[in-house]
Amino acid sequence: MNRPYVTINVAMTADGKIDTYERQGTKISSEQDWERVDKLRSENDAVMVGGNTLINEDPKLTIKSPTLRADRGTRGLNENPIKVGVISNASLLESSRFIHEGATRVILCTTHQTSPNQIRHLQNFGVEVLCFGETRVNLPIMMDSLSKNGISRILVEGGGTLNSALIQEKLVDEIIIYLSPMIFAGGNSPTLADGFGLSREDAIHLKSVSFVQLENDGVILHYQVIN
Ligand SMILES: NC(=O)c1ccc[n+]([C@@H]2O[C@H](COP(=O)([O-])OP(=O)(O)OC[C@H]3O[C@@H](n4cnc5c(N)ncnc54)[C@H](OP(=O)(O)O)[C@@H]3O)[C@@H](O)[C@H]2O)c1
């Protein structure tokens, strides 16, 4: 099976949390880091998020910088990367920013839990709906299909459940972390990799590529995944 080159990017507190216990998508990154993420988006063919992030945060996932959008245009690309959502039961609101903001393809990877009516409804908005399984999205088959759809590089922007599943299925090549000098605490706050944990002997190993300190005391940690 083929798959795209996959990079996970997260903004995380010093205690490993990617949101507060409220799980509504709180601000963690700095302005300087947002510019880095904008550039990273512009270098990828697609940006992917998990279903809970889609529903609770409704991210636009578009490129903010007009210069970066124009640059993609001169490279013969759509000005925004394709948006990909991974969601077992796709019950998105009609007003969803994920669906409507920014002119680009929107692909929802879902399962047969999403009813034919709901699929037709989403398709009426121009959303491409792909089914990969009965109850949960089969991630290796999804990646193979996205690769066949011409997607060579994907940036995954959370959340913790999707990140963890992709890492554990050995579908991730790089992890980039903006580490913020803050602590959110709490056993219910999401982390970089949630879901069911691994034993020590099954731990995923990383190779450090670089770390950069930003002006607000945040640090960018860049790892390669040893698959
Ligand atoms: N700081 C950051 O960089 C950042 C970025 C993004 C999100 N976040 C935060 O992360 C939190 C959301 O994360 P989350 O862990 O709750 O959810 P998530 O990772 O956003 O979403 C997981 C979704 O994927 C679906 N799914 C379908 N097939 C799957 C599979 N094979 N493996 C895994 N998931 C599959 C799940 O559906 P079912 O479980 O229904 O089957 C669920 O809807 C929010 O608090 C958000 O703000 C932080």
The ligand as an SDF file (V2000), in Angstrom:
LIG
                    3D

 48 52  0  0  0  0  0  0  0  0999 V2000
   -3.0760   22.0810   20.4150 N   0  0  0  0  0  0  0  0  0  0  0  0
   -3.2090   21.4770   19.2640 C   0  0  0  0  0  0  0  0  0  0  0  0
   -2.2770   21.4750   18.4400 O   0  0  0  0  0  0  0  0  0  0  0  0
   -4.5030   20.8030   18.9220 C   0  0  0  0  0  0  0  0  0  0  0  0
   -4.8030   20.5010   17.6090 C   0  0  0  0  0  0  0  0  0  0  0  0
   -6.0150   19.8590   17.3230 C   0  0  0  0  0  0  0  0  0  0  0  0
   -6.8800   19.5190   18.3420 C   0  0  0  0  0  0  0  0  0  0  0  0
   -6.5670   19.8440   19.6120 N   0  0  0  0  0  0  0  0  0  0  0  0
   -7.4900   19.4660   20.7060 C   0  0  0  0  0  0  0  0  0  0  0  0
   -7.6720   18.0630   20.7210 O   0  0  0  0  0  0  0  0  0  0  0  0
   -8.9570   17.7760   21.2920 C   0  0  0  0  0  0  0  0  0  0  0  0
   -9.6950   16.8390   20.3880 C   0  0  0  0  0  0  0  0  0  0  0  0
   -8.9990   15.6280   20.3170 O   0  0  0  0  0  0  0  0  0  0  0  0
   -9.7250   14.2250   20.4870 P   0  0  0  0  0  0  0  0  0  0  0  0
   -8.6750   13.2500   20.8440 O   0  0  0  0  0  0  0  0  0  0  0  0
  -10.8950   14.3820   21.3920 O   0  0  0  0  0  0  0  0  0  0  0  0
  -10.3260   13.9220   19.0670 O   0  0  0  0  0  0  0  0  0  0  0  0
   -9.7580   14.0020   17.5590 P   0  0  0  0  0  0  0  0  0  0  0  0
   -8.4540   13.2910   17.4680 O   0  0  0  0  0  0  0  0  0  0  0  0
   -9.8910   15.3840   17.0630 O   0  0  0  0  0  0  0  0  0  0  0  0
  -10.8770   13.1670   16.8140 O   0  0  0  0  0  0  0  0  0  0  0  0
  -10.8900   11.8040   16.8150 C   0  0  0  0  0  0  0  0  0  0  0  0
  -12.0270   11.4530   15.8580 C   0  0  0  0  0  0  0  0  0  0  0  0
  -11.6110   10.6040   14.8380 O   0  0  0  0  0  0  0  0  0  0  0  0
  -12.5700    9.5960   14.7030 C   0  0  0  0  0  0  0  0  0  0  0  0
  -11.9480    8.3940   14.1840 N   0  0  0  0  0  0  0  0  0  0  0  0
  -12.4600    7.6530   13.1980 C   0  0  0  0  0  0  0  0  0  0  0  0
  -11.6660    6.6260   12.9230 N   0  0  0  0  0  0  0  0  0  0  0  0
  -10.6320    6.7070   13.7610 C   0  0  0  0  0  0  0  0  0  0  0  0
   -9.5120    5.8910   13.9490 C   0  0  0  0  0  0  0  0  0  0  0  0
   -9.2600    4.8220   13.1960 N   0  0  0  0  0  0  0  0  0  0  0  0
   -8.6560    6.2110   14.9230 N   0  0  0  0  0  0  0  0  0  0  0  0
   -8.8690    7.3020   15.6750 C   0  0  0  0  0  0  0  0  0  0  0  0
   -9.9230    8.1500   15.5360 N   0  0  0  0  0  0  0  0  0  0  0  0
  -10.8120    7.8210   14.5780 C   0  0  0  0  0  0  0  0  0  0  0  0
  -13.1550    9.4300   16.0900 C   0  0  0  0  0  0  0  0  0  0  0  0
  -14.4110    8.9320   16.0220 O   0  0  0  0  0  0  0  0  0  0  0  0
  -15.0560    7.9730   17.1500 P   0  0  0  0  0  0  0  0  0  0  0  0
  -14.2230    8.0480   18.3910 O   0  0  0  0  0  0  0  0  0  0  0  0
  -16.4230    8.5170   17.2760 O   0  0  0  0  0  0  0  0  0  0  0  0
  -15.0130    6.6180   16.5290 O   0  0  0  0  0  0  0  0  0  0  0  0
  -13.2040   10.8760   16.5330 C   0  0  0  0  0  0  0  0  0  0  0  0
  -14.3550   11.5170   15.9810 O   0  0  0  0  0  0  0  0  0  0  0  0
   -9.6680   19.1170   21.4230 C   0  0  0  0  0  0  0  0  0  0  0  0
   -9.5950   19.5440   22.7570 O   0  0  0  0  0  0  0  0  0  0  0  0
   -8.8620   20.0200   20.5280 C   0  0  0  0  0  0  0  0  0  0  0  0
   -8.9300   21.3610   20.9190 O   0  0  0  0  0  0  0  0  0  0  0  0
   -5.4130   20.4700   19.9350 C   0  0  0  0  0  0  0  0  0  0  0  0
  1  2  1  0
  2  3  2  0
  2  4  1  0
  4  5  1  0
  4 48  2  0
  5  6  2  0
  6  7  1  0
  7  8  2  0
  8  9  1  0
  8 48  1  0
  9 10  1  0
  9 46  1  0
 10 11  1  0
 11 12  1  0
 11 44  1  0
 12 13  1  0
 13 14  1  0
 14 15  2  0
 14 16  1  0
 14 17  1  0
 17 18  1  0
 18 19  2  0
 18 20  1  0
 18 21  1  0
 21 22  1  0
 22 23  1  0
 23 24  1  0
 23 42  1  0
 24 25  1  0
 25 26  1  0
 25 36  1  0
 26 27  1  0
 26 35  1  0
 27 28  2  0
 28 29  1  0
 29 30  1  0
 29 35  2  0
 30 31  1  0
 30 32  2  0
 32 33  1  0
 33 34  2  0
 34 35  1  0
 36 37  1  0
 36 42  1  0
 37 38  1  0
 38 39  2  0
 38 40  1  0
 38 41  1  0
 42 43  1  0
 44 45  1  0
 44 46  1  0
 46 47  1  0
M  CHG  2   8   1  16  -1
M  END
$$$$
